[in-house]
Amino acid sequence: MVIVLALLCALSYGSGDFFGGLATKRVHPLVVGWVAHGLVLVPISTAALLLGSGDPAALDVVWGAAGGLCGAFGLLMLYFSLSRGPMSVVAPITAVVAATVPIIFGAVRGERPSTLQWVGIVGALLAILVMSSSGDAIGESPTVIQPLTLAASLGAGLGFGVFFIALDQTTDGSGLWPLVFGRFSSFVTFSALIFCVPAIRERVSVASLKPSFGVIAVSALFDLVANVFYLLAVRRGLLSVVSVISSLYPASTVVLASTILHEKLSRIQVLGLATASLSVVLVAAS
């Protein structure tokens, strides 16, 4: 069940990143993040109430809010990267960092996956790295990613990695409330940046929002579902295992980018997808 939840998380994250990336082509990344996080506040709060999900402690509030801030930073960096570079390269770079940070944290904390799980974890990290290689796509020259885009992709991965850790620190009795606190803190942060910082307010406009609102809404829905799947998975399994499987989300982003945007997949990226599938089998087998 843990592996299934983590895979559903990865599928949802990848789909959300794809549609969010599409939106950033027309709308400023800050506005995309602001709308996406604002849209899910009512649904996730309602779900937390209706499901009677827990009685959060003070630390659950702190971890949830801190995770939301880190997630907001990661999302902003990711959207910035996606607005400047190809999805099939940006998403995997972000994912390998997002997976590595919790693995290191879990190891320091004393998590000890089985030998077969470690093989699967290493294989998954290699798969993400391979998928991030532009290679020589059939009919196209190799893709070049700019240094600023690369730095933003790494920053996004760091933000997501800390977000994964923060949710893992919340208690089982807190239910879905950490996600509510996280989304509230991130929405407030985006709002403050857009409306309270003069330098940003002068450059960011919501006038172009309407044509892309539907795409942003779809992205927000996938992101919300992914967070729920991750929270359920990490409360049932090891952080190091759940985070690396969840970080295989570039697979769905790459496939969607190839199918809908016709971004060419290189042979090595196809190999990366195959390696990712094998890694999941190895982790699940143990």
LINRA-V793395 format. One record per pair of residues at least 4 apart in sequence whose C-alpha atoms are under 7 Angstrom apart, sorted by sequence separation. I is the first residue (numbers start at 1). J is the second residue. If there is no record, write none. Layout:
I,J
I,J
This chain:
1,5
2,6
3,7
4,8
5,9
6,10
7,11
8,12
9,13
10,14
11,15
12,16
13,17
14,18
15,19
16,20
17,21
18,22
19,23
20,24
21,25
23,27
24,28
27,31
28,32
29,33
30,34
31,35
32,36
33,37
34,38
35,39
36,40
37,41
40,44
41,45
42,46
43,47
44,48
45,49
46,50
47,51
48,52
49,53
56,60
57,61
58,62
59,63
60,64
61,65
62,66
63,67
64,68
65,69
66,70
67,71
68,72
69,73
70,74
71,75
72,76
73,77
74,78
75,79
76,80
77,81
78,82
79,83
80,84
81,85
82,86
86,90
87,91
89,93
90,94
91,95
92,96
93,97
94,98
95,99
96,100
97,101
99,103
100,104
101,105
102,106
103,107
104,108
105,109
106,110
107,111
113,117
114,118
115,119
116,120
117,121
118,122
119,123
120,124
121,125
122,126
123,127
124,128
125,129
126,130
127,131
128,132
129,133
136,140
137,141
145,149
146,150
147,151
148,152
149,153
150,154
151,155
152,156
153,157
154,158
155,159
156,160
157,161
158,162
159,163
160,164
161,165
162,166
163,167
164,168
165,169
174,178
176,180
177,181
178,182
179,183
180,184
181,185
182,186
183,187
184,188
185,189
186,190
187,191
188,192
189,193
190,194
191,195
192,196
193,197
197,201
198,202
199,203
200,204
209,213
212,216
213,217
214,218
215,219
216,220
217,221
218,222
219,223
220,224
221,225
222,226
223,227
224,228
225,229
226,230
227,231
228,232
229,233
230,234
231,235
232,236
233,237
234,238
238,242
239,243
240,244
241,245
242,246
243,247
244,248
249,253
250,254
251,255
252,256
253,257
254,258
255,259
256,260
257,261
258,262
265,269
266,270
267,271
268,272
269,273
270,274
271,275
272,276
273,277
274,278
275,279
276,280
277,281
278,282
279,283
280,284
281,285
282,286
24,29
27,32
48,53
56,61
82,87
85,90
106,111
107,112
113,118
136,141
137,142
145,150
192,197
234,239
237,242
257,262
258,263
265,270
136,142
194,200
195,201
257,263
258,264
135,142
193,200
194,201
258,265
24,32
82,90
134,142
234,242
23,32
81,90
134,143
233,242
194,204
251,273
96,125
96,128
95,128
96,129
245,280
92,128
93,129
92,129
92,131
93,132
92,132
33,75
33,76
89,132
88,132
89,133
89,134
30,76
29,76
29,79
29,80
24,79
97,154
21,79
25,83
20,79
24,83
94,153
98,157
102,161
85,145
93,153
94,154
97,157
98,158
101,161
21,82
93,154
97,158
21,83
94,156
95,157
98,160
99,161
102,164
90,153
94,157
98,161
102,165
172,235
85,149
97,161
167,231
84,149
168,234
168,235
81,149
81,152
168,239
81,153
78,152
77,152
78,153
77,153
77,155
78,156
77,156
164,243
74,155
75,156
74,156
73,156
74,157
74,158
74,159
73,159
74,160
71,159
70,159
71,160
70,160
70,162
71,163
70,163
67,162
68,163
67,163
67,166
67,167
64,166
63,166
64,167
63,167
63,169
63,170
60,170
60,171
69,182
60,174
64,178
68,182
72,186
64,179
67,182
68,183
65,181
66,182
69,185
56,173
61,178
64,181
65,182
68,185
69,186
55,173
56,174
60,178
64,182
68,186
54,173
55,174
54,174
61,181
65,185
121,241
124,244
128,248
53,174
54,175
56,177
53,175
53,176
121,244
138,264
137,264
48,176
137,265
138,266
48,177
137,266
136,266
137,267
135,266
134,266
106,239
135,268
106,240
45,180
44,180
133,269
102,239
103,240
102,240
130,268
131,269
41,180
130,269
102,243
131,272
41,183
130,272
131,273
41,184
99,243
128,272
99,244
127,272
37,183
127,273
99,247
127,275
38,187
98,247
127,276
37,187
95,247
123,275
124,276
34,187
95,248
123,276
95,250
124,279
34,190
123,279
34,191
92,250
121,279
91,250
120,279
30,190
120,280
120,282
120,283
88,253
117,282
88,254
116,282
117,283
87,254
116,283
88,257
117,286
87,257
116,286
31,206
28,204
36,216
40,220
27,208
36,217
27,209
37,220
32,216
36,220
40,224
23,212
23,215
23,216
19,215
20,216
19,216
19,218
20,219
19,219
17,219
16,219
16,220
16,222
15,222
16,223
13,222
12,222
13,223
12,223
12,225
13,226
12,226
9,226
9,227
9,229
8,229
9,230
6,229
5,229
6,230
5,230
6,233
5,233
2,233
2,236
2,237
10,245
14,249
18,253
6,242
10,246
13,249
14,250
17,253
9,246
10,247
15,252
7,245
10,248
11,249
14,252
15,253
6,245
7,246
10,249
14,253
6,246
11,252
3,284
